[in-house]
């Protein structure tokens, strides 16, 4: 059974392991091989400790982990939009699931939980950036009814890459729930 919960500081090493493993699986041939080979879990663990600690100052930011038993097999990170000109209020900055657990609904569950968090924080539209040449990732977001919106270039590991944007105008659709608004004095 899969369980999704808010990440805790003690999850940093497990998140770092999933982070390094999934990048090496998903981005081989898309990103510089030396950059991927040099992704050290110890360095990523330190970054994740810092990231998880910083979350306490930014309530819009959240990291979620997916557990199979006690093992972290996937994670997602979400925050308020990092870009002033993005059409979305919230940004799903990372969603990664170990290869052997893909296709089991974990990614979809992490996306739903991310959307739920955003809605609770008053962020009702969301988006993300994905490597343009990452066909599997793009297929996943399109299957979740992500609307293609824009492209941009960015630097990853010193390499300029092309990104494609996807957004959900209404995160309630991604969260698979109805959001009702009750206006005062109207019934």
C-alpha positions in Angstrom: 0.0 0.0 0.0 1.2 3.5 -0.8 1.0 6.3 1.7 1.6 10.0 0.9 2.5 12.4 3.7 4.3 15.6 4.4 8.1 15.1 4.3 10.0 15.4 7.5 13.6 16.4 8.1 14.5 12.8 8.7 13.4 12.0 5.1 16.2 14.1 3.5 18.5 11.2 2.8 15.7 9.0 1.3 14.5 12.0 -0.8 18.1 12.6 -2.0 18.4 8.9 -3.0 15.2 9.1 -5.0 16.3 12.4 -6.5 19.6 11.1 -7.7 18.3 7.8 -8.9 15.4 9.2 -10.9 17.4 11.9 -12.5 19.9 9.3 -13.7 17.1 7.2 -15.0 15.0 9.9 -16.6 17.6 12.3 -17.9 20.3 10.0 -19.3 20.8 11.2 -22.9 18.9 14.5 -22.2 21.4 16.0 -19.8 25.2 15.8 -19.6 26.3 12.3 -18.5 29.1 13.6 -16.4 26.7 16.0 -14.5 24.4 13.1 -13.8 27.2 10.7 -12.8 28.4 13.3 -10.3 25.1 13.7 -8.5 26.1 12.8 -5.0 23.5 11.7 -2.6 25.5 13.1 0.3 25.5 16.6 -1.3 21.8 16.2 -2.2 21.0 15.2 1.4 22.5 18.4 2.7 20.5 20.4 0.1 17.3 18.6 1.2 17.9 19.2 4.9 18.2 23.0 4.0 15.1 22.8 1.8 13.0 21.1 4.4 14.1 23.5 7.1 13.4 26.5 4.9 9.8 25.3 4.5 9.0 26.5 8.0 9.5 30.1 6.8 7.4 29.7 3.6 4.0 28.1 4.3 3.2 27.9 0.6 6.1 25.6 0.1 5.6 21.9 0.7 7.4 18.6 0.1 5.5 15.4 0.0 6.8 11.8 0.1 5.3 8.6 -1.2 6.0 5.5 0.9 5.8 1.9 0.0 5.9 0.4 3.4 8.6 2.5 5.1 10.6 3.2 1.9 10.4 6.5 0.2 9.7 5.7 -3.5 8.7 9.1 -4.7 8.4 12.8 -3.8 6.9 16.1 -5.0 7.8 19.7 -4.1 5.4 22.6 -4.6 5.5 26.3 -3.8 4.0 29.6 -4.9 5.0 30.4 -8.4 8.7 31.3 -8.7 8.1 33.4 -11.7 6.4 36.8 -11.8 5.1 36.3 -15.3 3.9 32.7 -15.1 0.2 32.3 -15.7 -0.1 30.1 -12.6 -0.2 30.9 -8.9 1.5 27.7 -7.7 4.4 25.8 -9.1 5.0 22.1 -8.8 8.7 22.2 -8.9 9.5 18.5 -8.7 7.7 15.2 -9.0 9.8 12.0 -9.2 9.0 8.3 -8.7 11.4 5.4 -8.8 11.2 3.5 -12.1 10.0 0.3 -10.5 7.0 2.1 -9.0 6.0 4.1 -12.1 2.6 3.3 -13.5 1.2 2.4 -10.1 -0.6 5.7 -9.5 2.1 7.2 -7.2 2.9 10.1 -9.5 -0.8 10.8 -9.9 -1.3 10.7 -6.1 1.6 13.1 -5.6 0.2 15.5 -8.1 -3.2 15.3 -6.4 -1.7 15.9 -3.0 0.3 18.8 -4.3 -2.9 20.4 -5.8 -4.7 19.8 -2.5 -1.9 21.6 -0.6 -2.1 24.6 -3.0 -5.9 24.9 -2.7 -5.6 24.9 1.1 -3.0 27.7 0.8 -5.4 29.7 -1.5 -3.4 29.0 -4.7 -6.0 27.9 -7.3 -4.0 27.5 -10.5 -0.8 25.6 -10.9 1.9 24.8 -13.4 5.3 23.3 -13.9 8.2 23.2 -16.3 9.5 19.9 -17.9 12.4 19.2 -20.2 11.0 19.6 -23.7 12.6 16.4 -24.8 11.3 14.4 -21.8 8.5 12.6 -23.7 7.5 10.4 -20.8 7.1 13.3 -18.4 5.2 15.4 -21.0 2.9 12.4 -21.7 2.2 12.1 -17.9 1.3 15.8 -17.5 -0.9 15.7 -20.6 -2.7 12.5 -19.3 -3.5 14.6 -16.2 -5.0 17.3 -18.5 -2.1 19.7 -18.1 -2.5 22.4 -20.7 0.7 23.2 -22.7 1.7 26.8 -22.2 4.9 28.3 -23.3 8.5 27.3 -23.6 11.7 28.7 -22.1 15.4 28.0 -21.9 17.2 27.3 -18.6 20.5 26.1 -17.4 20.9 22.7 -15.7 24.3 21.6 -14.7 25.8 24.3 -16.9 23.9 23.0 -20.0 21.3 25.1 -21.7 18.1 23.1 -22.0 14.7 23.8 -23.5 11.6 23.5 -21.2 7.9 23.2 -21.9 5.3 24.5 -19.5 2.1 22.9 -18.4 -0.6 24.4 -16.3 -3.9 23.6 -14.7 -6.2 26.7 -14.7 -8.2 25.2 -11.8 -6.2 22.9 -9.4 -9.5 21.5 -8.2 -9.6 19.5 -11.4 -6.1 18.1 -10.7 -7.1 17.5 -7.1 -10.2 15.6 -8.3 -12.5 17.5 -6.0 -15.1 20.2 -6.2 -14.3 23.6 -4.6 -17.5 25.4 -3.7 -17.6 29.0 -2.7 -20.4 30.2 -0.5 -21.1 33.9 -0.8 -22.4 35.7 2.3 -26.2 36.2 2.1 -26.7 34.1 -1.0 -28.2 30.6 -0.7 
